[in-house]
Amino acid sequence: MDIRNYVNYFHDGTVIDIKHNNNNIQLFIESFPVDQNDLSNKDLPFLSSNNTLKGILHADCVKYINVENKQFHGALYKEYDDGEILDLKVNKNTIVLIVEWKNFPPKKRITVTNEIEIESDVIYWESIV
């Protein structure tokens, strides 16, 4: 499946987790529920039981990471309770993800928005249903 054809469904979706090992990143993400009437292909085998696109967006052989237009040298991870996807763009070698992160009590309530840009040699989608 070419995830680039479905990125608009991830608006209001969720970042479930982030795994960053060496120069490979896995973004575990889930879309907002999809109305199957809106899809051109009615028999999408990759929709979850909740009618969402759920899976892992892989970025292998990462060349660079920018967070808020500044080069990032650490390991990406999900440090907040919730990550709402505001925008997702994927092209051949770049992922741009805008996320609104939130923490909830008993942690200190906080809301932070980040733009994360990842350039890598290989980007591909792995569905989880």
MIMI-791645 format. One record per atom (N, C-alpha, C, O): residue number from 1; residue in one letter; atom name; x, y, z. Coordinates in Angstrom, 3 decimals, always signed. Example, Ala and Ser with C-alpha at 12.3 -4.5 7.8 and 13.67 -1.06 7.14 Angstrom:
{r 1 a N {+13.190 -5.690 +7.800}}
{r 1 a CA {+12.300 -4.500 +7.800}}
{r 1 a C {+13.200 -3.300 +7.800}}
{r 1 a O {+14.236 -3.319 +8.465}}
{r 2 s N {+12.850 -2.250 +7.080}}
{r 2 s CA {+13.670 -1.060 +7.140}}
{r 2 s C {+12.900 +0.030 +7.870}}
{r 2 s O {+13.409 +1.138 +8.039}}
//
This chain:
{r 1 m N {+0.839 -1.178 +0.000}}
{r 1 m CA {+0.000 +0.000 +0.000}}
{r 1 m C {+0.885 +1.243 +0.000}}
{r 1 m O {+1.848 +1.317 +0.764}}
{r 2 d N {+0.577 +2.194 -0.828}}
{r 2 d CA {+1.302 +3.459 -0.870}}
{r 2 d C {+0.602 +4.431 +0.077}}
{r 2 d O {-0.450 +4.978 -0.254}}
{r 3 i N {+1.179 +4.641 +1.240}}
{r 3 i CA {+0.558 +5.465 +2.273}}
{r 3 i C {+0.377 +6.907 +1.812}}
{r 3 i O {-0.467 +7.623 +2.352}}
{r 4 r N {+1.148 +7.342 +0.831}}
{r 4 r CA {+1.021 +8.725 +0.348}}
{r 4 r C {-0.379 +9.021 -0.169}}
{r 4 r O {-0.803 +10.176 -0.169}}
{r 5 n N {-1.107 +7.991 -0.612}}
{r 5 n CA {-2.465 +8.192 -1.114}}
{r 5 n C {-3.490 +8.363 +0.000}}
{r 5 n O {-4.644 +8.692 -0.274}}
{r 6 y N {-3.091 +8.145 +1.249}}
{r 6 y CA {-4.045 +8.130 +2.363}}
{r 6 y C {-3.674 +9.065 +3.506}}
{r 6 y O {-4.292 +8.999 +4.569}}
{r 7 v N {-2.688 +9.930 +3.321}}
{r 7 v CA {-2.217 +10.766 +4.434}}
{r 7 v C {-3.301 +11.687 +4.989}}
{r 7 v O {-3.278 +12.008 +6.177}}
{r 8 n N {-4.249 +12.120 +4.158}}
{r 8 n CA {-5.295 +13.028 +4.646}}
{r 8 n C {-6.167 +12.389 +5.720}}
{r 8 n O {-6.764 +13.099 +6.530}}
{r 9 y N {-6.251 +11.075 +5.739}}
{r 9 y CA {-7.058 +10.388 +6.750}}
{r 9 y C {-6.410 +10.425 +8.138}}
{r 9 y O {-7.052 +10.079 +9.130}}
{r 10 f N {-5.149 +10.840 +8.210}}
{r 10 f CA {-4.462 +10.864 +9.500}}
{r 10 f C {-4.669 +12.166 +10.263}}
{r 10 f O {-4.269 +12.261 +11.423}}
{r 11 h N {-5.281 +13.173 +9.643}}
{r 11 h CA {-5.618 +14.393 +10.378}}
{r 11 h C {-6.556 +14.002 +11.518}}
{r 11 h O {-7.555 +13.320 +11.289}}
{r 12 d N {-6.250 +14.416 +12.715}}
{r 12 d CA {-6.973 +14.062 +13.946}}
{r 12 d C {-6.701 +12.621 +14.374}}
{r 12 d O {-7.368 +12.106 +15.272}}
{r 13 g N {-5.738 +11.975 +13.747}}
{r 13 g CA {-5.331 +10.638 +14.168}}
{r 13 g C {-4.403 +10.721 +15.377}}
{r 13 g O {-4.322 +11.753 +16.043}}
{r 14 t N {-3.708 +9.619 +15.649}}
{r 14 t CA {-2.922 +9.511 +16.876}}
{r 14 t C {-1.540 +8.927 +16.611}}
{r 14 t O {-1.381 +8.002 +15.813}}
{r 15 v N {-0.554 +9.481 +17.289}}
{r 15 v CA {+0.760 +8.849 +17.368}}
{r 15 v C {+0.693 +7.913 +18.575}}
{r 15 v O {+0.611 +8.362 +19.719}}
{r 16 i N {+0.727 +6.628 +18.308}}
{r 16 i CA {+0.619 +5.624 +19.368}}
{r 16 i C {+1.959 +5.446 +20.068}}
{r 16 i O {+2.021 +5.336 +21.293}}
{r 17 d N {+3.036 +5.418 +19.277}}
{r 17 d CA {+4.370 +5.218 +19.835}}
{r 17 d C {+5.399 +5.596 +18.785}}
{r 17 d O {+5.092 +5.717 +17.600}}
{r 18 i N {+6.621 +5.779 +19.245}}
{r 18 i CA {+7.760 +6.032 +18.359}}
{r 18 i C {+8.914 +5.163 +18.840}}
{r 18 i O {+9.263 +5.176 +20.020}}
{r 19 k N {+9.497 +4.417 +17.929}}
{r 19 k CA {+10.691 +3.614 +18.219}}
{r 19 k C {+11.816 +4.130 +17.327}}
{r 19 k O {+11.663 +4.201 +16.107}}
{r 20 h N {+12.930 +4.484 +17.926}}
{r 20 h CA {+14.071 +5.017 +17.188}}
{r 20 h C {+15.292 +4.195 +17.581}}
{r 20 h O {+15.817 +4.328 +18.686}}
{r 21 n N {+15.731 +3.351 +16.665}}
{r 21 n CA {+16.895 +2.498 +16.894}}
{r 21 n C {+17.954 +2.819 +15.854}}
{r 21 n O {+17.750 +2.626 +14.656}}
{r 22 n N {+19.098 +3.317 +16.337}}
{r 22 n CA {+20.198 +3.717 +15.460}}
{r 22 n C {+19.680 +4.711 +14.432}}
{r 22 n O {+19.242 +5.799 +14.808}}
{r 23 n N {+19.715 +4.371 +13.144}}
{r 23 n CA {+19.221 +5.317 +12.138}}
{r 23 n C {+17.937 +4.807 +11.479}}
{r 23 n O {+17.691 +5.071 +10.302}}
{r 24 n N {+17.129 +4.082 +12.238}}
{r 24 n CA {+15.814 +3.633 +11.770}}
{r 24 n C {+14.747 +4.115 +12.753}}
{r 24 n O {+14.915 +4.011 +13.968}}
{r 25 i N {+13.656 +4.637 +12.214}}
{r 25 i CA {+12.562 +5.145 +13.035}}
{r 25 i C {+11.283 +4.446 +12.617}}
{r 25 i O {+11.011 +4.264 +11.430}}
{r 26 q N {+10.503 +4.059 +13.615}}
{r 26 q CA {+9.182 +3.490 +13.384}}
{r 26 q C {+8.166 +4.389 +14.076}}
{r 26 q O {+8.211 +4.579 +15.292}}
{r 27 l N {+7.244 +4.941 +13.281}}
{r 27 l CA {+6.153 +5.752 +13.815}}
{r 27 l C {+4.902 +4.886 +13.832}}
{r 27 l O {+4.379 +4.526 +12.777}}
{r 28 f N {+4.425 +4.553 +15.015}}
{r 28 f CA {+3.198 +3.770 +15.169}}
{r 28 f C {+2.053 +4.777 +15.194}}
{r 28 f O {+1.903 +5.528 +16.158}}
{r 29 i N {+1.244 +4.792 +14.130}}
{r 29 i CA {+0.207 +5.817 +14.008}}
{r 29 i C {-1.126 +5.189 +13.616}}
{r 29 i O {-1.187 +4.093 +13.060}}
{r 30 e N {-2.180 +5.921 +13.926}}
{r 30 e CA {-3.527 +5.474 +13.589}}
{r 30 e C {-4.331 +6.669 +13.119}}
{r 30 e O {-4.267 +7.749 +13.706}}
{r 31 s N {-5.090 +6.463 +12.053}}
{r 31 s CA {-5.914 +7.531 +11.502}}
{r 31 s C {-7.165 +7.730 +12.340}}
{r 31 s O {-7.482 +6.929 +13.219}}
{r 32 f N {-7.852 +8.791 +12.053}}
{r 32 f CA {-9.203 +8.997 +12.551}}
{r 32 f C {-10.080 +7.964 +11.840}}
{r 32 f O {-9.730 +7.554 +10.734}}
{r 33 p N {-11.200 +7.522 +12.419}}
{r 33 p CA {-12.045 +6.551 +11.718}}
{r 33 p C {-12.429 +7.016 +10.315}}
{r 33 p O {-12.812 +8.167 +10.106}}
{r 34 v N {-12.316 +6.101 +9.369}}
{r 34 v CA {-12.548 +6.379 +7.951}}
{r 34 v C {-13.978 +5.991 +7.587}}
{r 34 v O {-14.436 +4.896 +7.912}}
{r 35 d N {-14.666 +6.890 +6.918}}
{r 35 d CA {-15.988 +6.571 +6.364}}
{r 35 d C {-15.743 +5.830 +5.057}}
{r 35 d O {-15.241 +6.416 +4.098}}
{r 36 q N {-16.091 +4.552 +5.008}}
{r 36 q CA {-15.802 +3.743 +3.820}}
{r 36 q C {-16.488 +4.290 +2.575}}
{r 36 q O {-16.046 +3.994 +1.465}}
{r 37 n N {-17.550 +5.076 +2.718}}
{r 37 n CA {-18.209 +5.676 +1.564}}
{r 37 n C {-17.332 +6.722 +0.887}}
{r 37 n O {-17.538 +7.056 -0.280}}
{r 38 d N {-16.346 +7.241 +1.631}}
{r 38 d CA {-15.442 +8.249 +1.081}}
{r 38 d C {-14.296 +7.639 +0.288}}
{r 38 d O {-13.576 +8.355 -0.408}}
{r 39 l N {-14.122 +6.342 +0.383}}
{r 39 l CA {-12.980 +5.690 -0.261}}
{r 39 l C {-13.341 +5.196 -1.643}}
{r 39 l O {-14.453 +4.723 -1.880}}
{r 40 s N {-12.391 +5.310 -2.551}}
{r 40 s CA {-12.625 +4.836 -3.907}}
{r 40 s C {-12.584 +3.310 -3.972}}
{r 40 s O {-13.312 +2.702 -4.756}}
{r 41 n N {-11.741 +2.698 -3.156}}
{r 41 n CA {-11.636 +1.242 -3.116}}
{r 41 n C {-12.405 +0.762 -1.889}}
{r 41 n O {-11.911 +0.877 -0.767}}
{r 42 k N {-13.589 +0.235 -2.086}}
{r 42 k CA {-14.476 -0.134 -0.984}}
{r 42 k C {-14.004 -1.357 -0.201}}
{r 42 k O {-14.458 -1.575 +0.922}}
{r 43 d N {-13.116 -2.148 -0.761}}
{r 43 d CA {-12.680 -3.379 -0.108}}
{r 43 d C {-11.250 -3.243 +0.405}}
{r 43 d O {-10.387 -4.060 +0.081}}
{r 44 l N {-11.007 -2.225 +1.192}}
{r 44 l CA {-9.665 -2.019 +1.705}}
{r 44 l C {-9.356 -3.049 +2.780}}
{r 44 l O {-9.955 -3.010 +3.855}}
{r 45 p N {-8.443 -3.961 +2.519}}
{r 45 p CA {-8.157 -5.022 +3.481}}
{r 45 p C {-7.367 -4.531 +4.684}}
{r 45 p O {-7.214 -5.272 +5.655}}
{r 46 f N {-6.862 -3.309 +4.647}}
{r 46 f CA {-5.981 -2.846 +5.707}}
{r 46 f C {-6.671 -1.973 +6.733}}
{r 46 f O {-5.990 -1.412 +7.591}}
{r 47 l N {-7.995 -1.824 +6.692}}
{r 47 l CA {-8.687 -1.073 +7.732}}
{r 47 l C {-8.792 -1.935 +8.989}}
{r 47 l O {-9.069 -3.132 +8.913}}
{r 48 s N {-8.567 -1.315 +10.136}}
{r 48 s CA {-8.693 -2.040 +11.400}}
{r 48 s C {-10.169 -2.277 +11.705}}
{r 48 s O {-11.047 -1.809 +10.980}}
{r 49 s N {-10.428 -2.999 +12.773}}
{r 49 s CA {-11.815 -3.258 +13.168}}
{r 49 s C {-12.533 -1.975 +13.574}}
{r 49 s O {-13.763 -1.942 +13.617}}
{r 50 n N {-11.780 -0.926 +13.870}}
{r 50 n CA {-12.358 +0.384 +14.204}}
{r 50 n C {-12.465 +1.289 +12.987}}
{r 50 n O {-12.699 +2.490 +13.126}}
{r 51 n N {-12.294 +0.719 +11.783}}
{r 51 n CA {-12.303 +1.481 +10.534}}
{r 51 n C {-11.239 +2.575 +10.501}}
{r 51 n O {-11.485 +3.682 +10.020}}
{r 52 t N {-10.073 +2.257 +11.010}}
{r 52 t CA {-8.956 +3.188 +10.951}}
{r 52 t C {-7.818 +2.572 +10.149}}
{r 52 t O {-7.736 +1.355 +9.985}}
{r 53 l N {-6.954 +3.429 +9.660}}
{r 53 l CA {-5.690 +2.993 +9.080}}
{r 53 l C {-4.704 +2.967 +10.242}}
{r 53 l O {-4.384 +4.008 +10.817}}
{r 54 k N {-4.233 +1.796 +10.579}}
{r 54 k CA {-3.368 +1.641 +11.740}}
{r 54 k C {-2.130 +0.885 +11.306}}
{r 54 k O {-2.217 -0.158 +10.657}}
{r 55 g N {-0.976 +1.423 +11.671}}
{r 55 g CA {+0.233 +0.731 +11.272}}
{r 55 g C {+1.500 +1.441 +11.685}}
{r 55 g O {+1.509 +2.317 +12.550}}
{r 56 i N {+2.567 +1.027 +11.032}}
{r 56 i CA {+3.895 +1.552 +11.324}}
{r 56 i C {+4.427 +2.229 +10.067}}
{r 56 i O {+4.520 +1.610 +9.007}}
{r 57 l N {+4.770 +3.487 +10.196}}
{r 57 l CA {+5.426 +4.216 +9.119}}
{r 57 l C {+6.924 +4.127 +9.395}}
{r 57 l O {+7.439 +4.725 +10.340}}
{r 58 h N {+7.608 +3.363 +8.544}}
{r 58 h CA {+9.036 +3.109 +8.717}}
{r 58 h C {+9.851 +4.154 +7.962}}
{r 58 h O {+9.535 +4.507 +6.826}}
{r 59 a N {+10.896 +4.637 +8.610}}
{r 59 a CA {+11.908 +5.476 +7.962}}
{r 59 a C {+13.246 +4.799 +8.239}}
{r 59 a O {+13.768 +4.872 +9.352}}
{r 60 d N {+13.795 +4.143 +7.226}}
{r 60 d CA {+15.050 +3.413 +7.373}}
{r 60 d C {+16.201 +4.210 +6.771}}
{r 60 d O {+16.038 +4.904 +5.768}}
{r 61 c N {+17.348 +4.098 +7.394}}
{r 61 c CA {+18.557 +4.823 +6.976}}
{r 61 c C {+18.307 +6.335 +7.003}}
{r 61 c O {+18.439 +7.027 +5.993}}
{r 62 v N {+17.945 +6.817 +8.183}}
{r 62 v CA {+17.619 +8.235 +8.363}}
{r 62 v C {+18.854 +9.086 +8.111}}
{r 62 v O {+19.936 +8.818 +8.634}}
{r 63 k N {+18.662 +10.126 +7.290}}
{r 63 k CA {+19.743 +11.066 +6.984}}
{r 63 k C {+19.746 +12.233 +7.958}}
{r 63 k O {+20.804 +12.658 +8.422}}
{r 64 y N {+18.556 +12.754 +8.268}}
{r 64 y CA {+18.468 +13.826 +9.252}}
{r 64 y C {+17.064 +13.895 +9.830}}
{r 64 y O {+16.098 +13.395 +9.254}}
{r 65 i N {+16.991 +14.534 +10.991}}
{r 65 i CA {+15.724 +14.816 +11.663}}
{r 65 i C {+15.740 +16.290 +12.033}}
{r 65 i O {+16.709 +16.787 +12.607}}
{r 66 n N {+14.666 +16.981 +11.700}}
{r 66 n CA {+14.473 +18.355 +12.144}}
{r 66 n C {+13.240 +18.393 +13.033}}
{r 66 n O {+12.206 +17.816 +12.696}}
{r 67 v N {+13.349 +19.067 +14.158}}
{r 67 v CA {+12.211 +19.325 +15.022}}
{r 67 v C {+12.103 +20.842 +15.143}}
{r 67 v O {+13.028 +21.508 +15.609}}
{r 68 e N {+10.967 +21.372 +14.719}}
{r 68 e CA {+10.761 +22.833 +14.700}}
{r 68 e C {+11.865 +23.525 +13.893}}
{r 68 e O {+12.402 +24.550 +14.314}}
{r 69 n N {+12.193 +22.958 +12.741}}
{r 69 n CA {+13.171 +23.506 +11.804}}
{r 69 n C {+14.583 +23.595 +12.373}}
{r 69 n O {+15.406 +24.366 +11.880}}
{r 70 k N {+14.865 +22.805 +13.416}}
{r 70 k CA {+16.215 +22.737 +13.973}}
{r 70 k C {+16.665 +21.290 +13.928}}
{r 70 k O {+15.899 +20.377 +14.236}}
{r 71 q N {+17.923 +21.090 +13.539}}
{r 71 q CA {+18.440 +19.726 +13.449}}
{r 71 q C {+18.391 +19.072 +14.825}}
{r 71 q O {+18.787 +19.662 +15.830}}
{r 72 f N {+17.897 +17.842 +14.843}}
{r 72 f CA {+17.723 +17.075 +16.072}}
{r 72 f C {+18.702 +15.918 +16.051}}
{r 72 f O {+18.775 +15.184 +15.066}}
{r 73 h N {+19.462 +15.744 +17.141}}
{r 73 h CA {+20.497 +14.709 +17.169}}
{r 73 h C {+20.199 +13.583 +18.144}}
{r 73 h O {+20.937 +12.599 +18.186}}
{r 74 g N {+19.145 +13.701 +18.922}}
{r 74 g CA {+18.828 +12.667 +19.902}}
{r 74 g C {+17.987 +11.566 +19.301}}
{r 74 g O {+17.870 +11.443 +18.082}}
{r 75 a N {+17.404 +10.767 +20.174}}
{r 75 a CA {+16.498 +9.693 +19.755}}
{r 75 a C {+15.059 +10.182 +19.935}}
{r 75 a O {+14.686 +10.664 +21.004}}
{r 76 l N {+14.268 +10.052 +18.886}}
{r 76 l CA {+12.856 +10.410 +18.988}}
{r 76 l C {+12.134 +9.379 +19.841}}
{r 76 l O {+12.413 +8.184 +19.747}}
{r 77 y N {+11.216 +9.834 +20.663}}
{r 77 y CA {+10.370 +8.940 +21.435}}
{r 77 y C {+9.100 +9.701 +21.817}}
{r 77 y O {+9.054 +10.929 +21.738}}
{r 78 k N {+8.100 +8.978 +22.219}}
{r 78 k CA {+6.837 +9.592 +22.638}}
{r 78 k C {+6.955 +9.922 +24.116}}
{r 78 k O {+6.868 +9.035 +24.965}}
{r 79 e N {+7.151 +11.198 +24.423}}
{r 79 e CA {+7.350 +11.587 +25.816}}
{r 79 e C {+6.082 +12.122 +26.478}}
{r 79 e O {+6.093 +12.439 +27.668}}
{r 80 y N {+5.005 +12.225 +25.730}}
{r 80 y CA {+3.748 +12.748 +26.266}}
{r 80 y C {+2.674 +11.664 +26.252}}
{r 80 y O {+2.816 +10.642 +25.580}}
{r 81 d N {+1.591 +11.903 +27.007}}
{r 81 d CA {+0.509 +10.925 +27.099}}
{r 81 d C {-0.226 +10.742 +25.778}}
{r 81 d O {-0.629 +9.628 +25.441}}
{r 82 d N {-0.401 +11.820 +25.032}}
{r 82 d CA {-1.219 +11.780 +23.830}}
{r 82 d C {-0.529 +12.567 +22.719}}
{r 82 d O {+0.092 +13.600 +22.969}}
{r 83 g N {-0.646 +12.068 +21.502}}
{r 83 g CA {-0.103 +12.764 +20.344}}
{r 83 g C {-1.135 +12.806 +19.236}}
{r 83 g O {-1.343 +11.806 +18.548}}
{r 84 e N {-1.787 +13.950 +19.051}}
{r 84 e CA {-2.796 +14.094 +18.001}}
{r 84 e C {-2.122 +14.590 +16.727}}
{r 84 e O {-1.423 +15.603 +16.735}}
{r 85 i N {-2.338 +13.872 +15.645}}
{r 85 i CA {-1.749 +14.241 +14.361}}
{r 85 i C {-2.551 +15.387 +13.755}}
{r 85 i O {-3.741 +15.246 +13.476}}
{r 86 l N {-1.888 +16.519 +13.556}}
{r 86 l CA {-2.521 +17.660 +12.911}}
{r 86 l C {-2.301 +17.639 +11.410}}
{r 86 l O {-3.144 +18.101 +10.641}}
{r 87 d N {-1.154 +17.097 +10.996}}
{r 87 d CA {-0.857 +17.002 +9.569}}
{r 87 d C {+0.207 +15.935 +9.358}}
{r 87 d O {+1.101 +15.751 +10.184}}
{r 88 l N {+0.090 +15.243 +8.243}}
{r 88 l CA {+1.068 +14.229 +7.853}}
{r 88 l C {+1.305 +14.364 +6.358}}
{r 88 l O {+0.369 +14.352 +5.559}}
{r 89 k N {+2.578 +14.492 +5.999}}
{r 89 k CA {+2.968 +14.510 +4.592}}
{r 89 k C {+4.069 +13.474 +4.412}}
{r 89 k O {+5.013 +13.401 +5.199}}
{r 90 v N {+3.930 +12.688 +3.373}}
{r 90 v CA {+4.926 +11.660 +3.082}}
{r 90 v C {+5.232 +11.740 +1.597}}
{r 90 v O {+4.325 +11.686 +0.766}}
{r 91 n N {+6.509 +11.868 +1.266}}
{r 91 n CA {+6.896 +11.707 -0.132}}
{r 91 n C {+7.985 +10.654 -0.189}}
{r 91 n O {+8.215 +9.950 +0.794}}
{r 92 k N {+8.636 +10.537 -1.283}}
{r 92 k CA {+9.548 +9.413 -1.490}}
{r 92 k C {+10.579 +9.255 -0.371}}
{r 92 k O {+10.842 +8.135 +0.067}}
{r 93 n N {+11.160 +10.351 +0.093}}
{r 93 n CA {+12.223 +10.257 +1.089}}
{r 93 n C {+12.018 +11.129 +2.326}}
{r 93 n O {+12.921 +11.242 +3.154}}
{r 94 t N {+10.842 +11.746 +2.462}}
{r 94 t CA {+10.634 +12.665 +3.574}}
{r 94 t C {+9.276 +12.454 +4.217}}
{r 94 t O {+8.269 +12.244 +3.541}}
{r 95 i N {+9.275 +12.514 +5.535}}
{r 95 i CA {+8.049 +12.505 +6.329}}
{r 95 i C {+7.998 +13.834 +7.070}}
{r 95 i O {+8.982 +14.233 +7.692}}
{r 96 v N {+6.871 +14.518 +7.012}}
{r 96 v CA {+6.651 +15.707 +7.824}}
{r 96 v C {+5.408 +15.437 +8.653}}
{r 96 v O {+4.329 +15.184 +8.118}}
{r 97 l N {+5.575 +15.494 +9.958}}
{r 97 l CA {+4.514 +15.170 +10.895}}
{r 97 l C {+4.353 +16.345 +11.848}}
{r 97 l O {+5.305 +16.747 +12.518}}
{r 98 i N {+3.140 +16.893 +11.906}}
{r 98 i CA {+2.841 +17.935 +12.881}}
{r 98 i C {+1.938 +17.304 +13.928}}
{r 98 i O {+0.866 +16.784 +13.621}}
{r 99 v N {+2.401 +17.364 +15.176}}
{r 99 v CA {+1.726 +16.671 +16.273}}
{r 99 v C {+1.453 +17.646 +17.414}}
{r 99 v O {+2.301 +18.460 +17.779}}
{r 100 e N {+0.247 +17.539 +17.966}}
{r 100 e CA {-0.068 +18.255 +19.199}}
{r 100 e C {+0.045 +17.254 +20.342}}
{r 100 e O {-0.765 +16.335 +20.465}}
{r 101 w N {+1.055 +17.446 +21.165}}
{r 101 w CA {+1.322 +16.552 +22.288}}
{r 101 w C {+0.623 +17.079 +23.530}}
{r 101 w O {+0.557 +18.289 +23.746}}
{r 102 k N {+0.092 +16.154 +24.361}}
{r 102 k CA {-0.573 +16.548 +25.602}}
{r 102 k C {-0.209 +15.589 +26.721}}
{r 102 k O {-0.037 +14.389 +26.505}}
{r 103 n N {-0.095 +16.141 +27.918}}
{r 103 n CA {-0.014 +15.353 +29.139}}
{r 103 n C {-1.249 +15.650 +29.969}}
{r 103 n O {-1.798 +16.751 +29.919}}
{r 104 f N {-1.678 +14.656 +30.733}}
{r 104 f CA {-2.870 +14.761 +31.555}}
{r 104 f C {-2.511 +14.444 +33.000}}
{r 104 f O {-1.508 +13.779 +33.260}}
{r 105 p N {-3.347 +14.930 +33.970}}
{r 105 p CA {-3.110 +14.598 +35.380}}
{r 105 p C {-3.064 +13.086 +35.576}}
{r 105 p O {-3.801 +12.369 +34.899}}
{r 106 p N {-2.247 +12.589 +36.455}}
{r 106 p CA {-1.593 +13.325 +37.526}}
{r 106 p C {-0.335 +14.077 +37.080}}
{r 106 p O {+0.228 +14.838 +37.867}}
{r 107 k N {+0.112 +13.885 +35.851}}
{r 107 k CA {+1.231 +14.689 +35.355}}
{r 107 k C {+0.756 +16.134 +35.204}}
{r 107 k O {-0.442 +16.414 +35.173}}
{r 108 k N {+1.715 +17.028 +35.113}}
{r 108 k CA {+1.367 +18.427 +34.879}}
{r 108 k C {+0.718 +18.538 +33.502}}
{r 108 k O {+1.276 +18.065 +32.512}}
{r 109 r N {-0.454 +19.160 +33.436}}
{r 109 r CA {-1.170 +19.327 +32.172}}
{r 109 r C {-0.344 +20.245 +31.270}}
{r 109 r O {+0.050 +21.342 +31.664}}
{r 110 i N {-0.096 +19.767 +30.054}}
{r 110 i CA {+0.726 +20.520 +29.103}}
{r 110 i C {+0.255 +20.221 +27.686}}
{r 110 i O {-0.218 +19.121 +27.398}}
{r 111 t N {+0.386 +21.197 +26.815}}
{r 111 t CA {+0.118 +21.020 +25.389}}
{r 111 t C {+1.265 +21.654 +24.615}}
{r 111 t O {+1.602 +22.819 +24.826}}
{r 112 v N {+1.861 +20.875 +23.716}}
{r 112 v CA {+2.988 +21.329 +22.904}}
{r 112 v C {+2.749 +20.863 +21.480}}
{r 112 v O {+2.325 +19.727 +21.263}}
{r 113 t N {+3.012 +21.718 +20.512}}
{r 113 t CA {+2.901 +21.330 +19.109}}
{r 113 t C {+4.298 +21.301 +18.499}}
{r 113 t O {+5.080 +22.237 +18.666}}
{r 114 n N {+4.606 +20.203 +17.782}}
{r 114 n CA {+5.896 +20.048 +17.121}}
{r 114 n C {+5.718 +19.684 +15.660}}
{r 114 n O {+4.822 +18.926 +15.291}}
{r 115 e N {+6.589 +20.240 +14.842}}
{r 115 e CA {+6.735 +19.774 +13.463}}
{r 115 e C {+8.005 +18.944 +13.411}}
{r 115 e O {+9.092 +19.414 +13.746}}
{r 116 i N {+7.843 +17.706 +12.986}}
{r 116 i CA {+8.967 +16.773 +12.902}}
{r 116 i C {+9.167 +16.420 +11.435}}
{r 116 i O {+8.240 +15.964 +10.766}}
{r 117 e N {+10.373 +16.632 +10.944}}
{r 117 e CA {+10.706 +16.287 +9.567}}
{r 117 e C {+11.809 +15.237 +9.591}}
{r 117 e O {+12.841 +15.412 +10.240}}
{r 118 i N {+11.574 +14.150 +8.877}}
{r 118 i CA {+12.532 +13.047 +8.817}}
{r 118 i C {+12.857 +12.780 +7.355}}
{r 118 i O {+11.958 +12.558 +6.544}}
{r 119 e N {+14.132 +12.803 +7.022}}
{r 119 e CA {+14.546 +12.393 +5.682}}
{r 119 e C {+15.312 +11.088 +5.811}}
{r 119 e O {+16.209 +10.954 +6.642}}
{r 120 s N {+14.938 +10.123 +4.966}}
{r 120 s CA {+15.600 +8.819 +5.016}}
{r 120 s C {+15.692 +8.240 +3.615}}
{r 120 s O {+15.054 +8.725 +2.681}}
{r 121 d N {+16.495 +7.199 +3.487}}
{r 121 d CA {+16.646 +6.533 +2.194}}
{r 121 d C {+15.397 +5.755 +1.811}}
{r 121 d O {+15.033 +5.697 +0.636}}
{r 122 v N {+14.738 +5.155 +2.805}}
{r 122 v CA {+13.592 +4.281 +2.539}}
{r 122 v C {+12.451 +4.630 +3.481}}
{r 122 v O {+12.644 +4.728 +4.693}}
{r 123 i N {+11.249 +4.820 +2.916}}
{r 123 i CA {+10.044 +5.047 +3.709}}
{r 123 i C {+8.995 +4.059 +3.212}}
{r 123 i O {+8.737 +3.949 +2.013}}
{r 124 y N {+8.393 +3.337 +4.171}}
{r 124 y CA {+7.331 +2.397 +3.782}}
{r 124 y C {+6.358 +2.203 +4.922}}
{r 124 y O {+6.659 +2.489 +6.081}}
{r 125 w N {+5.186 +1.712 +4.570}}
{r 125 w CA {+4.082 +1.513 +5.500}}
{r 125 w C {+3.868 +0.028 +5.766}}
{r 125 w O {+3.926 -0.795 +4.853}}
{r 126 e N {+3.622 -0.297 +7.018}}
{r 126 e CA {+3.287 -1.652 +7.429}}
{r 126 e C {+1.938 -1.585 +8.160}}
{r 126 e O {+1.852 -1.004 +9.242}}
{r 127 s N {+0.905 -2.167 +7.586}}
{r 127 s CA {-0.428 -2.135 +8.199}}
{r 127 s C {-0.505 -3.066 +9.400}}
{r 127 s O {+0.093 -4.143 +9.421}}
{r 128 i N {-1.257 -2.620 +10.397}}
{r 128 i CA {-1.596 -3.442 +11.551}}
{r 128 i C {-3.114 -3.452 +11.631}}
{r 128 i O {-3.732 -2.404 +11.818}}
{r 129 v N {-3.713 -4.615 +11.491}}
{r 129 v CA {-5.186 -4.679 +11.549}}
{r 129 v C {-5.645 -5.559 +12.692}}
{r 129 v O {-6.847 -5.731 +12.895}}
//
